[in-house]
């Protein structure tokens, strides 16, 4: 199984000077404890690996939720993030590198491996999940958050003929892969994982008024009818909890 690769300017010097290097781009993300993911952290975790830990925001959440003696490892490809994550003192160890090639093959299995808005940055997230499966304890879980390309604001832009990359968000310029709920589940299953849960988070419908007997002008112009036809389009991301599939060989 080939290592999954995260796109990196230094490993791919063919990127022009006008393009944002992946390592530089990652460093702009804010430290985020991800409270919307907190309810999905499984119980009984003693050893966890937080892949793409960034500046350590979710490390704080893990430390608050997991048992006091839990051993938590963070990993990030950007040295600036690694330094910041170490300063939080929420991790027992923070590794500078890429998953899975910079994880010791002989290391003890993990009860939990997290990929919070990380898989979409990888050239081959399917293979990465296959490696994650190999690093899981028998009853371990993978916890992931993945942007929803079907979110209604992106669909609206497509209907207007636009696909505009941004510094952050669903169309983050460093995203290499894009998924809907259905293709997220398929990706996990293809890696020999059983999806126990795939639930939308961060609703983008807070400002939508209840549909009345008539269709008002704002509903038409803003295209806020899209989620009425596509319920999954209200969610910015999907959170996945998966375990090893018993049927996978």
N, C-alpha and C positions, 0 to 999 in steps of 0.2 A: 504494500500500500504506500503510495507516494505521499510525502508530507504536503499538507495544505499550505498554500502560499498566501501571504498578505501582500498586496501591491506596495512596493516601496521604491522610492526614487533612486536610492543608492544601489539596489539590486537590479533596477531597470533604468540604466543611464540614458536610454533612448527617449525618455520623457523630455520635452522641451523646457527651456527656462521659463516659459510663460505658463507652465502647468504647475499646480500646487503639489509639492511632494507629499506623499501620504503621511510621513512622520511629522511634518510641519502641520498638516491638517488636523491630525489627531490631537495635537497639543492645545488646540483652541477650545476643546470641549470642557464645559464647566464640571466641577465636582458635584455629582448628583447622587444622593442616597437612594434614589428610586423607590419612594414609598409605595407606589402602585404595584411594585413587584414583591414587596415584603410579605403579603399574605400567601404567596405561593412557595415560600421557602419551606422545604419539607422538614419534618421533625427527625430527631435522632442522628443528625449529622455530626460527625466527629472530625472529619477531614474534608476540607473543601478547597477547590481551585477556582479562582475568579479570573477567567481569561479575558484580557482586554480591560483590566481593572481601572485604567485611566488614572485619575488623581486620587483614587481610593474612596470615592463617595459610597459605593455599595459595600465596601469593606466595613464601614461603620454600621450599616444595617445588619450585615452578617454577624458582626461581633455582638450586637444587641440581641439578636434572635437565637443564635446558636449557643450551646452549652459553654460555660466559662473555660473549659479545658479543650475546646475545639481548636484544631490546628488549621489555620487558614492561610493559603498561599495566594498571592496576587501575581499576575503576569501582564506585562505590557511591552509593546515594541518601541515605545518612545521613552528615552532616558529621562526627559523632563517629568513625564508622568510617573515613572518609577520612583524618582527622587521624592516627589510630592506624596506618593502613596506610602513610602517608608516613613515619612514624617508624621503621618496620621497615627502610626503605631497600632493600627487595627489588624494588621497582618503579622503573622509569625515570620513570614518570608515574602519578599517581593522579587520576582525574577525579571530580568531584562531580556526579552527575546520573543520568539514566535511559537505559537502552538501548531503542531505538536513537537516540532523538532528540538525545541529547547526544554522539553520536559523529560526528565530522566526516565528511560524505559523501565528501569528496575524499581522505580519509586513505588511506594505503597499505593494501593488503589484508593480512589476517592469516593466518598459517600455523596458528594455533590460537585458537579462541574457547571459553572455558569458562563453563559455567553450573552451578555446584555448589550444588544445593538452592536454585535461584533461579526456575526456570520456573513452579513451582507457586504462586509469589507474584504472578504476572502475570495480569491480566484476559484477555489474549490471547497465550498463549505460542506458539500456532501462527504468528501473524503475526511475533512476535519471531524465531522460527527462520527464517522467510522472509527477514527483514532480515539475520540472521546469515549466511545463505547468500550474500547479495550482498556482504558484507564479507570473505568468505573468498577466499584465494588459490586458484588452480586445483586445487592438490593439498592444500589446507588441510583441517583437521579441526575438528569441534565435539566437545568433551568435556563431558558433562553427568552430573550425579548427580541422581536424581529419587526422592522417597519412594514406596514401594510401598504403596498403599492396601489391597492384598490381604495384607499382613503378618498372620500368624495372630493376633497379639494384638488387632488391630483387628477382625478377623473374629469373634473370640471375644466382644468387646464388643457387636458387632452382634447376635450370637445371643442375647445377654442383654438386647437392646433398648436398648443405650446407644450414644451417639455424643457423647462428651465432649471438647470442645476443651481444649487445654492451652497452656502458654506456649511450649513447644518440642516437637519430635517430629512424628510422622506427622499428628496432628490439631492441629498448631500453629494457633492462632486466626487467624493472618494468611494461611494457605493458602487460595487461591481456587480452585485446580484440583486434582483428584485423579486418579491414573493407576494402571493395572496395567501389567504388562510389555507386553501386547498393544497397549494404547492408547498407550503411550509410542512404540512402533515406528510405529504408524499416524500419530501426530502428526509425527514426523520425516519420514516418507515424504510426507505431505501438503504439507510445506514444500519439497519438491524435494530431499530429502536421502536418501542411501543409508546405512542402518544397517549398519556393519561388525561391530558388537559390541553386545550388550545383556546385561550380566552382573550377577547379584545380588551385593551386598556387605553386610557387617555382619549375619551370620547371627544370628537370634534363638533358635537352637536349642541353644545351648551347654549348657543344663541338662537337655536331654532325654535320658533313658536309652534305650539300644537297645530296640526292641520285642521282647518275649519271647513265649513261646507263649500267654501269657494277657494279658488286658487288666486292668491293675491300677486301683485306685480313683483314684489320682492322675491317670492318663491320661484317665479319664472326667471327673472333676470339673474339672480344669484345661483340658480340651478340647485337650490336646496331640496329639490324633489329627488335628487339622486339617491340619498339614503333610503327613501321610501321604496325605491325599486331594488336597491342593493343594500340590505341591512348591514353587511360586513363593512360597508364603506364609511361607517361612522367612526371606526376605530383607527387611531394613529399607529398602533402596534398590536401585535399578538404576543401573549406570554405562553410559552410551551413548557410543560413538565413531561419528561419522557424517561423511560427506563429500558433496560435491555429486553429485547423481544425474546420470548422463550422459543419461538418458532424459527429464529434466525440461526443458521449454521455457518 
